[in-house]
Amino acid sequence: MADTPATLPTFSLFVYIQDAFSQLHSFLAQQKFLYKTKLLRNKIQTGWNNNAHIHQFALLRHTSVSLHKHQNIRFGVKMIGSGKPGKLKEKKGNPFAEEKCRDKYIDELSSTHALIYNKYPMVPFHVLIITKEFESQMAPITAADFHASLKVMGSMDYFIFFNGGPNAGASQKHKHLQAILSSSFPGDLPLNLLVKESKLKGEIQNDIQYTRVEAFKFAHVLCKFRDIIAGLSEENIKSRSKQLESVYSECLKRLGNSKLTLAYNVILTREWMFVVLRKGEVALNLIRVNALGFVGSFAVRSEVEYEFAQSRDPIEILNLSLIHISEPTRPLYISYAVFCLKKKKKKK
């Protein structure tokens, strides 16, 4: 039956009111999220300033900083003084257990994740996103991990990085993602600049582009998308977390690493995700390289390492610990069980 002139205005008004309520609901959900992230930012900043041990430790560790360039892109080389040992030490117990995190605890991010300060911060406000219950660092990153990460990224200008296994720079078995402020680095992040300078070509799926950075000759995938934080709210954070999980899985698939048999690093910013395969943590038995190397920061522990870093092109240092495109992607991922067993044999 056709609509009569009398019923049309009523129907239009109903649609208008429904649309207005929908927009109001979305606006309130976004404001609620912004309010929560503001509270989280205050907790991070206040806790940092009041935590004398971590605050002073971060300042004392970096005894020297220099800038090294690759084609006008600046990389930082930091000499670490006292603090974390040069060699990994397998400590008894779980360092992220609740009773051991009370002095570093910041806030609960969800029913499954918490935010704590890094005991060995590379820069001020260096924080860790940890699972409350033990999960292996070798387990895949889930939508729940990304959900917690987005909350942290929304609170301040953070980017997220993940070290998938000892060969990628991971030193703890308990799953954790790390967050560092982009403003901690001089100028723009090197990887950001390389992305901007590259003529990116690649497949686009649902407004998401899977591509590569021309300057990198090693196995990696760069995924570009719209600002993941813009318009983030309590209403859409779940769907965006699942979207990131899907992007992450696709990147691993394209690298032939869906089963996580290879060590890898992940870096997540507001507009892209970078996944790279690793064949070892150490370049020429000198410099330990984790995900931070790709955002422009190398940490060295001796004058020998410092001079080595200064004498080499930063991209060359990265290449020394990465799987070249031409190399077969054979399993090089050492499990923590094997890793610990090898250390015990050396002690004997």
ABEGO torsion letter per residue (X at the ends): XBBBAAAAAAAAAAAAAAAAAAAAAAAAAAAAAAAAAAAAAAAAAAAAAABAAAAAAAAAABABBBBBBBGGBBBBBBBBBBEBBABBBBBBEBAABAAAAAAABABBABAABBBBBBABBABBGBBBBBBABBBBAABBBBAAAAAAAAAAAAABBBBBBBBBEAAAGBABABBBBBBBBAAABBEBBAAAAAAAABBBBEBBBGGBBBBBBAABABBBBBBBBBBAABGBBAAAAAAAAAAAAAAAAAAAAAAGAAAGABBBBBBBBAABBBBBBBABABBGGABBBBAAAAAGBBBBABAAAAAAAAABBAAAAAAAABBBAABBBBBABBBAAAAAAAAAAAAX
